[in-house]
Amino acid sequence: MKIALVGYGKMGHMIEQAARDKGHVIVCTVDLFAEDATCITNDTSQMVQAIKDSGAEGIIEFSHPASVMANLTALIPLRLPLVVGTTGWKDNLAQITEQVEQNKTALLHASNFSVGVNLFYRIVAEAARLVSQFDAYDTGLFESHHNQKVDSPSGTLLDIAKKVLENMPSKKRLITNCSQNKPESDELHLASVRVGSVPGTHTVWFDSPADTIELTHTARNREGFALGAVRALEWLSTSGLDNKPRAGVFTMDDVFSEL
């Protein structure tokens, strides 16, 4: 497949290598600053033209929360399979979904493309369902990432929190900022740390007066994220039901549902 990369920082370079290892060709790289990108611009019209000229058959977007909405709005009308790894835009999901549907194209977004993390989501969901049957247990979440990460809490932690809320009726509200008060029983507290070069660690605690159950996913590097993004684009580019091209907005849950 001929792939265009929007965002050519560390993650973009890793995705490039992962794609090449799987036999794909990177035909266009777009970035604001990267000197080795084939298109260095902050103009979305130039970005779109560069991708058109490259003959790309799919796009992977890993840019920056500040530019992702402008990028998506410009890229969706190209009607190419589009994988989005940038976080911080989910408040605009309804708007993006409407645009995808109007253009009859396909977009897949995820906070984390790692196979291990997506397995972790399912493990946490089942654990929360089981633990919710015992009133003695309280629950809290924690994540740590490298000091270059701009969003906090991570999109992955928010997705984990969603799994907990869906499966623990006693928890109804997320608390993501620093609280000065005693937590209420229906609050689910999230904590974040930014330090050094940590690729990403996410922990869920189920704690009772008698014991603690601790579930942790620790990323050793970002290669799993890059490979997962390439796999997501492969899935998005294949035919769906009745061999019709995929159309709509998808997540990694849809990819895993076909495994």
N, C-alpha and C positions, 0 to 999 in steps of 0.2 A: 504494500500500500504506500502511496505517496502522502506524506504527513507534513503539515505545517505546524510549527510550534510558536505559540504566542506567549512570550515570557522566556528569556534565554539566560537566566541566572544559573545558580548551582543546580536547581531542580530541573530546569530545562535541559541542561547538558546531560544530566543523568537519564532523563527520558530519551534523549537522542541516542545515547549508547544502548539503552534497553531496547529501543525500537530497531536499531541496526542489528543487534544480536538476534532478533526475531525475524530478520530478513526484510524489514521495511526500509524505506528511503525517506530521509528528511529533505524536503525540497525547498523549505522556506523557514527561516527563523526570524522572529520579530521581537525587538526589545527597545526600551527607551535609551539604554546606556551601553549594553554589551558591545564591545568593539568588534567581536567576531560574528555578530548577527548579520544575516544577509540583508535585513531591513532595520535600520536604526531610526525610529520615528516615534513621536507622540501624537501623530495625526492618524486617526482611524481610517480615513479615506485612503491614505498611502498604504496602510496595513492591508486593507481589503484588496487594493489593486495588486500588491505584491503577492498575496495568496492566490488571487485569480491567475496571475501570470505564471505562477509556479506549477500550475496543474495539480495542486493538492487534491486529494480524495477524502481527507479527514483532517480535523484540527484538534490539537490539545492545548488548552489555555491554562497556564500556570503563571499568572502575572502578579498583580498586587491589588489588595482590596480597594485602593483609591482609584484604580483604572478599570476594574473588572466590568462594571456595569456599562461603561462606554464601549468596551471591547465586545461584550455580548450583544449589545444592541446593533453593532456594526457587523458582527460575524454571522448572526442567525440568518439574515437574508441571503447569504451565500448558499444556504440549503445543503451544507456539507455536515456529515456526522461530527458533532462537537462535544468534546469531553472537557469539563471544567473542574479544575482542582483548586482554584482560588477560593478562599472563604471570605466571609464578611459581607455577603450580598443577599442572604436568604430572606431578609425583610422584603425584597423585591421579587420574590419567587413567582408570585401571581402575575406580575407584569411580564416577566420573562416567559412564563408558561403560555400566556396569551400570544406573545410574539412567535413562539415556536409553533403553536397550533395554526396561526395565520399563515405561516410560511410552509406548513406541512413538512417540517423537517424533524430532526432528532437531536436531543441534547441529553447528556448524562452528567450529573454532578455528584460529587461526594466530598466530604471533609477529609476522608482518608481512603486511599485505594489499596492499602496493604491487605493481603489475604488474611494475615494474622489478626489484624484489627477487626475486619469484618466477621471473622469467626468469634472474636472477643465480644462483639455486639450481641451475638446470639447466646453466648455463654452467660453474659450479664443479664440478659432478658430472662433466661430460664432461672438463674439464681435468684433474681428479684421476685419472680413468681413464687418460688418455693419459700423464700424467707418471709414473704408478705403474710404467710399463714401463721407466723409466730410474732406476737406483739412485743416480745422482749427486745427485738432487734431494731436498731436505728441504722441509718445509711448515710454515707458521705462520699464525696468524690474528690480526687486530686489529680493534677497533671503538672509536669515540668517539661520545658522545652528550651532550646538554645536562645541566647539573648538577642538574636536577630529577628525573632518572630514578632510580628507587629500586633496580632490580635490576641486577646485574652478575655475569657478562657478560650481554649482551642475549639475549633469546630468539632473535632473528634470528641472532646469531653462533653460538649453540648449534645451530640448524638447519643453518647452513652447515657447522659442524664435523661434523655427522651425515653430510652429503653426502660430505665428505672421507673419513671413516672407512669409509663404505660402498663407496668406490671406490679406496681406497689400502690394500691388505692390510698394508703395512708399518707403518701407524699403528693402534694398538689402544687407546690410553688418552688421555683428555683431561686436561690440566693447566690449571686455571683460576685457581689461586691463585699467590701469589708463590713461586717455587722458589728454594731456596738451593743447589741442586746442579746439576751439569752435566746437561743433558737426555739421557734415554735415547733411543735411535733409534726406539722404538715409541711415544714420547709425542708428542701433538699439543698444542702450547702455544697458549693463547688469552690475549690481553692486552686490557684495557679502560681507557678514560680517560673521565672525566666533566668537562666543561668548558663554560662559557658557555651558548650557545643552539644548539649544533650539533644539527640534526635527526636526524642519523644517518649515519655512514660505516663501511663494512665492507670490509676488505681481506684478500685471501688472497695469500700469497707462496709461490712455488715457487722455491727457491734452490739453485743449484749452484756449484761453484768457478768456473765459467766465466761464468755469467750469472744473472739473476733474471727470472722471469715474475711480474708483479704484476697482479692483478685487483681492481678497486675499484668498489663501488657507493656513490655519494654522493647522499643525499636533499637537495634544495634546500629543501623544506618538508614539512609533514605532510599536505598536501592529497591526495597520492596514496594515503596510508594510509586516509584517510576515504572517498575514492571507492571504493577496493577493498573496504572493509567493507560499503558499500551494495551493491556488485555481488555480494558473497558472499551477502548476505541475499536478493537477487533470485534467485540461483541456488538457494539452499536452499529457497525458497518455491515453485519451479516443480516440475512433476511429473518424476519420474525415469523409469526403465524402465517400459514398459507403461502410462505415464500414471498410475502410482501415486504417492501423496505420498512424498516422500523421508523415510526413517527411518534413524537411525543416527548415528554420529559421523564427521564429514568434516573434511578440511583443504583448503587451497587447491590441493593436488595434484589433488584430485578435480575442482575447478572447471576447472583447466587441462587435465585429461585429456579434457574435452569440447570444447575449442577446436579 
